[in-house]
Amino acid sequence: MLYAIMCEDVDDSLPLRQAARPAHLSRIQHLVDEGRLLAAGPHPALDTEEPGAAGFTGSLIIADFDSLEAAQAWADSDPYMAAGVFRQVIVKPYKRVLP
């Protein structure tokens, strides 16, 4: 089943993100390689794809997991969590309707 992992950043998270980004992206790539990733990306702090020093306010990952518990465990072990990027992470079942 699909699960949405909705993450909210701490204030001024950009340096933390930059330091942990390679490990975070490597982990996301495993979902891609396994055909389990529907979508993933950050929420820019400004209304632009490249917010520069303003950074990001959070992230969204939608991926296939065996259970809510498995999705939560995956989210809890993300490198961004260990680096202190996220203030809050919410994991919920997601039902794709369109497209």
QUILINLIN-V355189 format. One record per residue. RES is the residue in one letter. SS is DSSP state (A for helix, B for strand, O for the rest). D_LAST is the distance of its C-alpha to the last C-alpha in Angstrom with 2 decimals. Layout:
((RES & SS & D_LAST) (RES & SS & D_LAST))
//
This chain:
((M & O & 16.63) (L & B & 14.58) (Y & B & 16.64) (A & B & 16.43) (I & B & 19.65) (M & B & 20.51) (C & B & 23.68) (E & B & 26.13) (D & B & 28.70) (V & O & 32.41) (D & O & 34.06) (D & O & 34.83) (S & O & 32.71) (L & A & 32.43) (P & A & 35.48) (L & A & 34.38) (R & A & 30.90) (Q & A & 32.55) (A & A & 34.92) (A & A & 32.40) (R & A & 29.54) (P & A & 30.51) (A & A & 30.64) (H & A & 27.39) (L & A & 25.52) (S & A & 27.30) (R & A & 26.07) (I & A & 22.41) (Q & A & 23.00) (H & A & 23.97) (L & A & 20.54) (V & A & 19.13) (D & A & 21.90) (E & O & 21.21) (G & O & 17.49) (R & O & 16.82) (L & B & 15.29) (L & B & 11.66) (A & B & 12.89) (A & B & 16.40) (G & B & 18.50) (P & B & 21.17) (H & B & 21.47) (P & B & 24.00) (A & O & 26.98) (L & O & 27.03) (D & O & 24.58) (T & O & 24.41) (E & O & 22.83) (E & O & 26.39) (P & O & 28.26) (G & A & 31.37) (A & A & 33.90) (A & A & 31.93) (G & O & 29.65) (F & B & 26.75) (T & B & 26.43) (G & B & 24.22) (S & B & 21.33) (L & B & 18.02) (I & B & 17.18) (I & B & 14.41) (A & B & 15.69) (D & B & 16.67) (F & O & 20.20) (D & O & 22.51) (S & O & 23.23) (L & A & 23.28) (E & A & 26.72) (A & A & 25.63) (A & A & 22.93) (Q & A & 25.63) (A & A & 28.18) (W & A & 26.03) (A & A & 25.45) (D & A & 29.16) (S & O & 30.25) (D & O & 28.26) (P & A & 30.72) (Y & A & 29.71) (M & A & 30.93) (A & A & 34.18) (A & O & 34.65) (G & O & 34.35) (V & O & 31.33) (F & B & 29.56) (R & B & 31.20) (Q & B & 28.73) (V & B & 25.90) (I & B & 23.84) (V & B & 21.88) (K & B & 19.73) (P & B & 17.58) (Y & B & 13.85) (K & O & 11.50) (R & O & 7.81) (V & O & 6.36) (L & O & 2.96) (P & O & 0.00))
//
